[in-house]
Structure formats: C-alpha cells, structure tokens
Amino acid sequence: MEELIESLLNKTKKAKDKYDLLTNQVLDPAILSNNNEYRKIAKERALIEDVALSYDKLKSMYDEYQLCEEEYHKEKDNELKALFYDEIGQLKHKLENLCEEIKVLLLPKDENDDNNVIMEIRPAAGGEEASLFCSVLAKMYQYYAESKNWRYEVLDISETELGGIKSLTFAIKGKGAYSKLKFESGVHRVQRVPETESQGRIHTSTATVAVLPEIEDIDVDIDEKDLKIDTYRSSGAGGQHVNKTESAIRITHIPTGIIVACQEERSQIKNREKAMKILRAKIYDFYREQRDKEYKENRKSQVGTGDRSERVRTYNYPQGRVTDHRVNVTSYNLEGVLNGDLDQFIEALIIKDRAEKLANA
C-alpha cells in the first residue's frame, strides 16, 4: 500500500502545484480582462480541482498513519500498544478507501462533461410506429431534464401527420448535462402493439439517438466563407405553414458537408444563432474524430445502422419492462422510465465506464 500512496502523493502534488499556478493566473488583471483566456484557464483549473485538493487530505492521513506505526513499534505498554494497533487498522482502512477515490479522480476526464447537450432523435426501422416512438423518447428526455431542473429547448423538428417525429434536434441546458446524457446515444428499441395494428400483434421498431456536447465559441473556429446559408418558410406537420416569412435557416458547412437546420423561432436571427450552435457541436465532433480514430462521437458511430438487432436499450410494453443491454440493468417500471426516471441506467453506465477506465489505467 505504501508504494501506491507514494505514487498517488506524487501525482496529486503535481496537480496541486498546477492548480495553484492556475489560481494565480485567473486572479491576474491581464487574464481577468481577457474573457476567452480567463474561461480557458478557469476550465482547466476546474478539471483538476478535485485531484489537487485531495493531496493535502492524503498527505495528512498518511503522515498520521506513519506516526502511529512509529509509536506502535516504540511503545512498551501492552494496553497502549493495542490502542495504537487499532488506530493503525482504522487509518489503513481509511487510506485504502481514499486511494480508491483518488484513483477514480485521476482518470482522464471528458472536458465536455459540464457542457450542455444537443441531442438528435430519428426513426429507424418500423415506419410510422418508429416515428411515434421518437415522440415518446422526446418526452422522456424532456421529463428527465425537468427532474434535474435543466432546460429543454427544441431547436428543429419535423413531424408526421399522426403526431410522430421524422427528425428532432433539441438542447438540454444544465451543468453536467453531457456527463449524464452522453451514454444515451445509440439505437433504442420498442416492442409494443401499434394503434394501427388490427390483429394485436407486437411490432418491434427502433429509433436512433445521438448526443453531442454544446461547444462554446472559443473551441471551434468557423470561417463564414465556408458556410452556405439558405432560408425557407417554417412549416408544421404535413407541410402546413407556421408563418409567411422565411425565418427558418439551413446552414451547410462546405469543407465537411455538415448540414443543420433550425425553424423553431419566428426570428431568422434567433434561428441562425441556434443553428450555429448545432453546427459548432457537429464540426467539433467531426474534427475530434479525425484526431482520435478510437473516440468516435459523430452520428454514424453513435447510432449504427438503426437495424432492429442493434440496440442499447429495449422498451417492452407488454411486459412493462425496460432493459439496458450494455449493463444488463432491467426496470419493470416502464411508465416511470418514460416519465424520466433514467437514473438507474445512467448511474450503472457511469460505473461501467469508470471501471473500464480503471482497468485500462
């Protein structure tokens, strides 16, 4: 254990020294006057704060442990020796727990974990039933956001005549939203009897969910010359016009071929602002994938082909069951899950992700 503690002390001391340096920098008047630089340093400081602050706690506890061992070996009185022995055992247990906590803190952090998220939901296999299931998923995420006191904001939506969703892009705004919702990406499968099914047969349909971190302006540099911007009239289900002005925006990023759209606001300016947020997130994701082939966040890598056999979670209506296949967690409270009770799945996925990182550390 001593070797592990010495290693962790060395690592946390480096983090503490860097944290102290960054703390001095964020208090520098020159940095305070430069908003972009301040935000960059403050974000870097926040990422290492927990590790840095663990140094003093570990050092203090380890010093106490070593002192108790010294006193134990020097003590001649059997009763006092027994007291030191008990104290050493308790401190050793505390040190072991603290070391495990610090090992988790030292795992590489996703710099986007505190960010807002942009999510996309699209029907895959199953026709109109898949589109209707998209509407169910959209409400589920809206309820989940509300349970966390986060804000749910529709950015772009295309609906079917029966109230289903052809495509939906929305944002969820709240601290730590991406850290929780990034695990929702993939194929979601539903098994139920559609309302249009006259013989009561159970159908299987799928919808794809993609999750992207909302990226701040400072992280992605977009040249206006690389953008093709089209305007058109916002429309509702079945092509019914919502307004008579061309307030909807479609932006194409020519170098990457990425296309985004937004039509939810009556103002063209506001739609453009929201479309640029989506575009920024997608471009960031596109180039991050190029830099790291193993870390794929773009839509194709997240959602697969949408085939019924590819799934991260299954919602079985006849059995009232929801199963997450990545962690083998099952809930028999289907209604609760669809009302936003996702914590049991998300927490299990976070634990699985952490365990895999520790195994590879």
Summary of the structure (lengths in Angstrom):
residues: 361
radius of gyration: 25.9
end to end distance: 17.5
largest distance: 93.2
contacts: 1107
relative contact order: 0.11
helix: 52%
strand: 20%
